[in-house]
Amino acid sequence: MMDGSAANHALRELDAVREAIDTGRYAEAALRIELLEQDIAGRDAAVVDVWQRLLNAERARVQQGQGVSRPA
């Protein structure tokens, strides 16, 4: 479970990831994603699952913007 301040921090960081992607700062976005993953690693499994899905979607946007393709 995440308390209110942890959830607010995570959401602000997710917004920062999205802004970095939107402005072409892919390396920054990738780093922010990794840091967020570390922050949520010790959380409740349901919280981790939701955040992993969100971060995977943003990671795909980073890779798309960098022209990196992942094997299916």
C-alpha positions in Angstrom: 0.0 0.0 0.0 1.1 3.6 -0.6 0.3 6.4 1.8 -0.9 9.7 0.4 2.5 11.4 0.3 4.2 8.4 -1.4 1.4 8.3 -4.0 1.6 12.0 -4.7 5.4 11.7 -5.1 5.0 8.8 -7.5 2.4 10.6 -9.6 4.6 13.7 -9.8 7.4 11.6 -11.0 5.2 9.8 -13.6 4.2 13.3 -14.8 7.9 14.2 -15.1 8.5 11.0 -17.1 5.7 11.8 -19.5 6.9 15.4 -19.9 10.5 14.2 -20.5 9.2 11.8 -23.2 7.0 14.5 -24.8 9.9 16.9 -25.1 12.4 14.3 -26.4 14.5 13.9 -23.3 14.5 10.1 -23.5 17.6 9.4 -21.4 16.1 11.4 -18.5 12.7 9.6 -18.9 14.5 6.2 -18.8 16.4 7.1 -15.7 13.2 8.4 -14.0 11.5 5.2 -14.8 14.3 3.1 -13.2 14.2 5.3 -10.1 10.4 4.9 -9.8 10.7 1.1 -10.2 13.2 1.1 -7.3 10.8 3.2 -5.2 7.9 0.9 -5.7 9.8 -2.4 -5.5 9.0 -3.0 -1.8 5.3 -2.1 -2.0 2.3 -4.3 -1.9 2.0 -6.7 -4.9 -1.1 -5.0 -6.3 0.6 -1.6 -6.1 3.7 -2.9 -7.8 1.6 -4.5 -10.6 -0.3 -1.3 -11.4 2.9 0.8 -11.4 4.8 -1.8 -13.5 2.0 -1.5 -16.1 2.2 2.3 -16.1 6.0 2.3 -16.3 6.1 -0.4 -19.0 3.8 1.8 -21.2 6.1 4.8 -20.6 9.2 2.7 -21.3 7.6 1.7 -24.6 7.1 5.4 -25.5 10.8 6.0 -24.6 11.9 3.2 -26.9 9.6 4.3 -29.7 11.0 7.8 -29.4 14.6 6.6 -29.5 13.8 4.3 -32.5 14.6 1.2 -30.4 12.6 -1.9 -31.2 12.1 -4.8 -28.9 11.6 -8.3 -30.0 8.0 -9.6 -29.5 
